[in-house]
Amino acid sequence: MLAIHLHNHSISKMNTIFVTVGTTEFDELIRSIDTDDTFEVLQEKGVRKVTMQIGRGTYEPQSGRRGNIQVEVFRYKDSLSAYTSAADLIISHAGAGSVMESLEAGKKLLVVINEQLMNNHQIELASQLSKDGHLFYTVPAKIAETLNEADFSSLRRYKNGDPALFGKFLNDMFDRSK
């Protein structure tokens, strides 16, 4: 079992966590959340509710109670804005749309990189936004460790900017990959 050393500051005042994979299939992310190690960290941090939006994935955790934590699981909803608004922390796949929507909503964000994707531009986006202090990122195998160690209170709020600048950033990123 993973040795867990609790840092009180890492998920302070986080009662509700929203996990999203968007419209994709990212079973590795969902499986990594749905572990005893991850739930042990979350329970020790005082998390009371975890909502998982699992998209097209084949792995489906059980809704219900897990210790003191209420778990809700669904594939899709017409809108995720209520879940985003209610969340103290969002754990998201690294799709640009989900990342930017979470940041623009002023939410603390942990991005999980899908290492199985070819030409993975997700790492570049997550890395830059992490360097700028707006989010933390990890890989599925390190979710529990990251939740335990990251100081989410240190994240800086993302200021909504000119969408053209974000578009330019994405274009430049994709041009470099050619």
Summary of the structure (lengths in Angstrom):
residues: 178
radius of gyration: 15.7
end to end distance: 43.0
largest distance: 49.0
contacts: 528
relative contact order: 0.18
helix: 38%
strand: 18%
